[in-house]
C-alpha cells in the first residue's frame, strides 16, 4: 500500500484519480475533494491531504486536515473528513493513511486527531485511541435513496404542519442566491446574526467567493416582499453527500418559518440531484424535526507526546464537565453567576 501527502492542489492526472475515487467512495463530502485546498473557510493551519493507494494505484482512502505546530487535526465530530473506497481493504488503507499522517507530522508531531463516519476498527489495531461521539456531537443523516415525498412523511408532525401552513400561505420565495443585491442583503443578515451570537463574521469577499463556487457550494435564500430575510449554506460532493453548513436569518420574520421552508426545498433539490446522503451537521431539535437517522461518528486519536499530556488534559477536562453536569441546577446557576463576574 502506497500513500501520498499533498499540501496543495493535485495535478490533472491525480485529480482525475481522486474524482474517480469519489464516485466509488462511502460518505464522500466536499472536504474530501481536491477543492478542499481552495476553500476559504478552512482555517487554523496548513491544509493537507493524505491519499492511500491500492496495488493498482487506485485511491482507496482520503483524509484531509490541517497541521498547526505539533498538532494534526482532521474534521470535527459533526464534519468528518475521511472517506474510504467501498471495496477497499480497510486495514491496508488505514495503514497507509496512518503512515501519511505520521509523515506529515514528522518527529515533532504530538497529537493526531481525526473523525470518521463509520467505525474503522483497523485504526485501533494501529494504535489509535477510539471513541464514538456522544449524543451531543451526533448528526442527523438523511438517506437520499428515499424520495422527497418519503422523507417528508418522516418529518415530525410539527414540522409537517408548519410547512404545509407556510406553503399554503405562499408568502415566501425560496431561491438560489443570484444577484449582487441579494448578496449584499444576505451579508447584512450574516453580520447581524454573528454580532448577536458573539461570533466573528466572515468577510464579504469570503461570502462572495462561496456564492461563486456553484460546483460544490449552494446558498438558498428566503425572500419576503422582495426582501432577503434568511439564507442557508450548503457544501456538497457531486454524487456524494450534501452538508448543511449554516443559516443566518432575521429574528423578526421567524413566524414565517423561512428556515423550515429553505430546509425542505434543499432536501427536494438534493433528491433531484441524486446525492446519496444529506447531513444536517448537528442534531439539535430544529434539525431533528426533519426526521432522518441519528448518527454518531467515531473519533481516533494518537497522543505521541511525552507522558501523554494531551490525553491527561482531556481526561481532566472530561471529569470536570461530568462533575458540573451532575450538580443541582441551583449550584450550576451560582457558578455561572460567579463566572460572569470574573
KEKOL-920156 format. One record per residue (C-alpha): x negated, z negated, y; residue number from 1. Coordinates in Angstrom, 2 decimals, m for minus. Last residue first. Example, Ala and Ser with C-alpha at 12.3 -4.5 7.8 and 13.67 -1.06 7.14 Angstrom:
PAPA      px      pz      py   n
PAPA  m13.67   m7.14   m1.06   2
PAPA  m12.30   m7.80   m4.50   1
// end
This chain:
PAPA      px      pz      py   n
PAPA   14.77  m36.65   37.43 342
PAPA   18.36  m37.30   38.48 341
PAPA   19.90  m34.76   36.10 340
PAPA   18.04  m36.30   33.16 339
PAPA   19.66  m39.68   33.89 338
PAPA   23.14  m38.14   33.98 337
PAPA   22.48  m36.11   30.84 336
PAPA   21.30  m39.24   29.02 335
PAPA   24.43  m41.11   30.11 334
PAPA   26.67  m38.30   28.85 333
PAPA   24.89  m38.29   25.49 332
PAPA   25.40  m42.07   25.23 331
PAPA   29.13  m41.76   25.93 330
PAPA   29.44  m38.89   23.42 329
PAPA   28.05  m41.08   20.64 328
PAPA   24.61  m40.04   19.33 327
PAPA   24.20  m37.88   16.21 326
PAPA   23.43  m34.73   18.22 325
PAPA   20.58  m36.52   20.01 324
PAPA   18.98  m37.60   16.72 323
PAPA   19.14  m34.06   15.32 322
PAPA   17.60  m32.66   18.50 321
PAPA   14.80  m35.24   18.47 320
PAPA   14.07  m34.64   14.77 319
PAPA   13.99  m30.90   15.44 318
PAPA   11.50  m31.37   18.28 317
PAPA    9.21  m33.48   16.09 316
PAPA    9.36  m30.87   13.33 315
PAPA    8.63  m28.12   15.83 314
PAPA    5.57  m29.89   17.18 313
PAPA    4.22  m30.54   13.68 312
PAPA    4.80  m26.96   12.55 311
PAPA    2.90  m25.69   15.58 310
PAPA    0.07  m28.20   15.05 309
PAPA   m0.70  m27.01   11.53 308
PAPA   m3.77  m29.31   11.42 307
PAPA   m5.85  m26.44   12.84 306
PAPA   m3.59  m23.45   13.48 305
PAPA   m2.57  m20.83   10.92 304
PAPA    1.17  m21.56   11.05 303
PAPA    2.95  m18.74    9.22 302
PAPA    6.64  m18.49    9.96 301
PAPA    9.48  m16.53    8.40 300
PAPA   13.02  m16.84    9.79 299
PAPA   16.05  m15.56    7.95 298
PAPA   19.24  m14.17    9.46 297
PAPA   22.62  m15.95    9.18 296
PAPA   25.54  m13.52    9.03 295
PAPA   29.14  m14.39    9.92 294
PAPA   31.20  m11.41    8.81 293
PAPA   33.56   m9.43   11.01 292
PAPA   36.52  m10.54   13.10 291
PAPA   36.52   m9.65   16.81 290
PAPA   37.71  m13.19   17.59 289
PAPA   34.31  m14.45   16.50 288
PAPA   32.74  m12.84   19.58 287
PAPA   34.76  m14.83   22.13 286
PAPA   34.30  m17.96   19.98 285
PAPA   30.49  m17.92   19.87 284
PAPA   28.72  m15.98   17.12 283
PAPA   25.83  m14.03   18.57 282
PAPA   24.40  m10.51   18.97 281
PAPA   27.76   m8.90   18.18 280
PAPA   26.03   m6.64   15.67 279
PAPA   27.86   m3.45   14.72 278
PAPA   26.94   m1.86   11.42 277
PAPA   26.53    1.57    9.83 276
PAPA   26.93    3.89   12.82 275
PAPA   29.17    6.88   12.23 274
PAPA   29.62    7.94   15.88 273
PAPA   33.40    7.61   15.66 272
PAPA   33.09    4.06   14.30 271
PAPA   30.72    3.03   17.11 270
PAPA   33.08    4.52   19.72 269
PAPA   36.07    2.57   18.36 268
PAPA   33.93   m0.58   18.36 267
PAPA   32.91    0.07   21.97 266
PAPA   36.55    0.55   22.94 265
PAPA   37.41   m2.84   21.41 264
PAPA   34.61   m4.63   23.22 263
PAPA   35.46   m2.98   26.54 262
PAPA   39.05   m4.17   26.05 261
PAPA   38.06   m7.77   25.41 260
PAPA   35.62   m7.73   28.34 259
PAPA   38.25   m6.38   30.74 258
PAPA   40.81   m9.08   29.85 257
PAPA   42.99   m8.65   32.96 256
PAPA   43.00  m12.44   33.41 255
PAPA   39.23  m12.24   33.80 254
PAPA   39.55  m10.42   37.13 253
PAPA   38.48  m13.25   39.47 252
PAPA   35.48  m14.05   37.25 251
PAPA   33.73  m10.74   37.90 250
PAPA   31.90   m9.42   34.85 249
PAPA   28.47   m9.04   33.28 248
PAPA   28.03   m8.44   29.56 247
PAPA   25.21   m8.49   27.05 246
PAPA   23.24   m6.79   24.26 245
PAPA   25.92   m5.81   21.76 244
PAPA   23.88   m4.19   19.02 243
PAPA   24.77   m0.90   17.30 242
PAPA   23.09   m0.27   13.95 241
PAPA   21.99    2.79   12.04 240
PAPA   22.89    6.48   12.23 239
PAPA   21.38    6.63   15.69 238
PAPA   19.66    3.33   16.49 237
PAPA   21.57    1.38   19.10 236
PAPA   21.43   m0.87   22.14 235
PAPA   24.57   m1.88   24.02 234
PAPA   25.42   m3.24   27.46 233
PAPA   28.81   m4.35   28.75 232
PAPA   30.20   m3.93   32.28 231
PAPA   32.90   m5.61   34.31 230
PAPA   34.91   m5.30   37.55 229
PAPA   34.00   m1.80   38.75 228
PAPA   36.53   m0.85   41.45 227
PAPA   38.65    2.31   41.23 226
PAPA   41.91    0.27   41.08 225
PAPA   40.47   m1.71   38.20 224
PAPA   37.40   m0.31   36.48 223
PAPA   35.85   m1.53   33.22 222
PAPA   32.34   m0.40   32.38 221
PAPA   30.55    0.73   29.23 220
PAPA   26.77    0.98   29.18 219
PAPA   25.10    2.68   26.23 218
PAPA   21.49    2.67   25.07 217
PAPA   19.52    4.64   22.47 216
PAPA   19.77    8.33   23.33 215
PAPA   21.54    7.59   26.62 214
PAPA   18.41    6.17   28.19 213
PAPA   19.47    6.88   31.79 212
PAPA   21.54    3.71   32.15 211
PAPA   18.60    1.65   30.94 210
PAPA   16.31    3.12   33.60 209
PAPA   18.90    2.40   36.30 208
PAPA   19.16   m1.19   35.10 207
PAPA   15.38   m1.52   35.21 206
PAPA   15.22    0.03   38.68 205
PAPA   17.90   m2.36   39.96 204
PAPA   15.72   m5.25   38.83 203
PAPA   16.83   m7.56   36.05 202
PAPA   18.43  m10.80   37.19 201
PAPA   16.64  m14.17   36.90 200
PAPA   19.06  m16.67   35.41 199
PAPA   20.84  m19.68   36.93 198
PAPA   24.15  m18.74   35.33 197
PAPA   25.94  m18.23   38.66 196
PAPA   22.98  m16.26   40.01 195
PAPA   22.91  m14.19   36.82 194
PAPA   26.57  m13.21   37.28 193
PAPA   26.08  m12.37   40.97 192
PAPA   23.02  m10.21   40.23 191
PAPA   24.82   m8.32   37.45 190
PAPA   28.03   m7.92   39.47 189
PAPA   26.04   m6.37   42.31 188
PAPA   24.27   m4.20   39.74 187
PAPA   27.62   m3.00   38.42 186
PAPA   28.69   m1.90   41.90 185
PAPA   25.45    0.03   42.45 184
PAPA   25.67    1.66   39.01 183
PAPA   29.26    2.73   39.66 182
PAPA   28.13    4.22   42.98 181
PAPA   25.25    6.05   41.31 180
PAPA   27.72    7.64   38.89 179
PAPA   28.12    7.66   35.12 178
PAPA   28.68    4.30   33.41 177
PAPA   30.72    5.19   30.36 176
PAPA   34.43    4.49   30.59 175
PAPA   37.16    1.86   30.30 174
PAPA   39.92    2.26   32.87 173
PAPA   42.11   m0.79   33.32 172
PAPA   45.72   m1.14   34.41 171
PAPA   47.37    0.25   31.26 170
PAPA   49.84   m2.64   30.96 169
PAPA   50.43   m1.67   27.33 168
PAPA   46.68   m1.62   26.65 167
PAPA   46.27   m5.10   28.14 166
PAPA   49.19   m6.53   26.12 165
PAPA   48.00   m4.97   22.87 164
PAPA   44.51   m6.29   23.54 163
PAPA   45.70   m9.83   24.17 162
PAPA   47.83   m9.86   21.04 161
PAPA   45.03   m8.51   18.85 160
PAPA   42.55  m11.05   20.25 159
PAPA   44.91  m13.98   19.72 158
PAPA   45.79  m12.89   16.18 157
PAPA   42.07  m12.81   15.37 156
PAPA   40.58   m9.39   14.74 155
PAPA   40.69   m8.20   11.11 154
PAPA   43.53   m5.73   11.78 153
PAPA   41.35   m4.14   14.46 152
PAPA   38.61   m3.56   11.87 151
PAPA   40.98   m1.62    9.64 150
PAPA   42.10    0.53   12.58 149
PAPA   38.50    1.20   13.59 148
PAPA   37.84    2.42   10.07 147
PAPA   35.69    0.49    7.63 146
PAPA   32.20    1.75    6.81 145
PAPA   31.49    0.14   10.17 144
PAPA   30.84   m3.30    8.68 143
PAPA   31.00   m5.68   11.64 142
PAPA   28.38   m8.42   12.00 141
PAPA   28.99  m11.71   13.82 140
PAPA   25.57  m13.31   14.18 139
PAPA   24.20  m16.75   13.35 138
PAPA   21.97  m18.94   15.52 137
PAPA   24.48  m21.78   16.00 136
PAPA   25.32  m21.50   12.30 135
PAPA   21.77  m22.28   11.27 134
PAPA   19.06  m19.73   10.55 133
PAPA   17.76  m19.46    7.00 132
PAPA   14.29  m20.90    6.70 131
PAPA   11.08  m19.59    5.18 130
PAPA    7.49  m20.84    5.52 129
PAPA    5.21  m17.89    4.88 128
PAPA    2.51  m17.96    2.21 127
PAPA    2.71  m14.52    0.63 126
PAPA    5.11  m15.68   m2.08 125
PAPA    7.38  m16.82    0.75 124
PAPA    7.20  m13.32    2.24 123
PAPA    8.34  m11.91   m1.12 122
PAPA   11.55  m13.90   m0.86 121
PAPA   12.88  m11.43    1.68 120
PAPA   16.27  m12.83    2.68 119
PAPA   18.22  m10.34    4.75 118
PAPA   18.45   m9.62    8.47 117
PAPA   14.80  m10.54    9.01 116
PAPA   13.08  m12.75   11.58 115
PAPA    9.49  m13.26   12.76 114
PAPA    6.84  m15.88   13.60 113
PAPA    3.07  m15.56   13.20 112
PAPA    1.16  m18.50   14.69 111
PAPA   m2.50  m19.38   15.24 110
PAPA   m4.13  m15.97   15.72 109
PAPA   m7.73  m16.17   16.95 108
PAPA   m9.20  m14.57   13.80 107
PAPA   m7.20  m11.40   14.30 106
PAPA   m3.62  m11.33   15.48 105
PAPA   m3.11   m7.61   14.88 104
PAPA   m4.96   m7.70   11.56 103
PAPA   m2.93  m10.69   10.41 102
PAPA    0.28   m8.86   11.28 101
PAPA   m0.90   m5.71    9.52 100
PAPA   m1.81   m7.63    6.36  99
PAPA    1.60   m9.30    6.38  98
PAPA    3.36   m5.97    6.84  97
PAPA    1.39   m4.51    3.91  96
PAPA    2.23   m7.44    1.65  95
PAPA    5.91   m7.23    2.64  94
PAPA    5.95   m3.54    1.69  93
PAPA    4.22   m4.20   m1.64  92
PAPA    6.60   m7.04   m2.43  91
PAPA    9.69   m5.16   m1.31  90
PAPA    9.03   m2.02   m3.33  89
PAPA   11.16    0.16   m1.10  88
PAPA   14.47    1.75   m2.15  87
PAPA   16.44    0.84    0.99  86
PAPA   13.49    1.30    3.32  85
PAPA   12.89   m2.02    5.04  84
PAPA   13.60   m3.13    8.63  83
PAPA   12.26   m5.91   10.85  82
PAPA   13.14   m6.58   14.48  81
PAPA   15.67   m9.38   14.00  80
PAPA   17.90   m9.97   17.05  79
PAPA   20.18  m13.03   16.88  78
PAPA   17.47  m15.29   15.41  77
PAPA   14.98  m13.64   17.78  76
PAPA   12.53  m10.77   17.42  75
PAPA    8.92  m10.63   16.34  74
PAPA    6.49  m13.18   17.76  73
PAPA    2.72  m13.23   17.41  72
PAPA    0.92  m16.17   19.02  71
PAPA   m2.73  m16.76   19.86  70
PAPA   m2.55  m15.05   23.24  69
PAPA    0.82  m13.36   23.50  68
PAPA    1.40  m10.67   20.92  67
PAPA    4.78   m8.97   20.95  66
PAPA    7.00   m7.61   18.22  65
PAPA    7.86   m4.76   15.91  64
PAPA    8.17   m4.71   12.11  63
PAPA    8.64   m1.56   10.05  62
PAPA    8.94   m1.02    6.29  61
PAPA    8.55    1.71    3.64  60
PAPA    7.04    4.49    5.73  59
PAPA    6.27    7.42    3.46  58
PAPA    2.60    7.98    2.63  57
PAPA    3.45    8.81   m1.00  56
PAPA    1.84    5.57   m2.21  55
PAPA    4.03    3.59    0.19  54
PAPA    3.38    2.99    3.88  53
PAPA    3.92   m0.15    5.97  52
PAPA    4.20    0.25    9.76  51
PAPA    3.30   m2.65   12.04  50
PAPA    4.46   m2.32   15.65  49
PAPA    3.03   m3.75   18.85  48
PAPA    4.04   m4.75   22.35  47
PAPA    1.60   m6.85   24.35  46
PAPA    3.12  m10.00   25.82  45
PAPA    6.22  m11.69   27.16  44
PAPA    8.63   m8.87   27.80  43
PAPA   10.80   m6.31   26.03  42
PAPA   13.43   m5.30   28.59  41
PAPA   11.59   m2.22   29.85  40
PAPA   11.86   m0.34   26.52  39
PAPA    9.13    2.29   26.32  38
PAPA    7.35    0.94   23.22  37
PAPA   10.56    0.10   21.37  36
PAPA   11.44    3.81   21.59  35
PAPA    9.49    4.26   18.34  34
PAPA   12.45    2.65   16.53  33
PAPA   12.66   m0.89   15.08  32
PAPA   13.87   m2.28   18.42  31
PAPA   16.81    0.11   18.42  30
PAPA   18.02   m1.26   15.10  29
PAPA   17.64   m0.19   11.47  28
PAPA   19.67   m2.52    9.21  27
PAPA   18.69   m1.03    5.84  26
PAPA   16.47    2.01    6.06  25
PAPA   16.88    5.62    4.93  24
PAPA   17.54    7.39    8.24  23
PAPA   15.11    5.00    9.93  22
PAPA   12.33    6.13    7.58  21
PAPA   12.81    9.77    8.56  20
PAPA   12.51    8.70   12.21  19
PAPA    9.21    6.99   11.48  18
PAPA    7.83    9.99    9.62  17
PAPA    8.74   12.27   12.54  16
PAPA    7.21    9.80   15.00  15
PAPA    4.04    9.82   12.90  14
PAPA    3.71   13.59   13.24  13
PAPA    4.59   13.60   16.96  12
PAPA    2.07   10.90   17.92  11
PAPA    3.04    7.24   17.98  10
PAPA    3.89    5.43   21.24   9
PAPA    1.63    2.49   21.98   8
PAPA    0.24   m0.68   20.39   7
PAPA    0.35    0.52   16.79   6
PAPA   m0.80   m1.23   13.62   5
PAPA   m0.93    0.89   10.46   4
PAPA   m0.38   m0.13    6.87   3
PAPA   m1.34    1.01    3.41   2
PAPA    0.00    0.00    0.00   1
// end
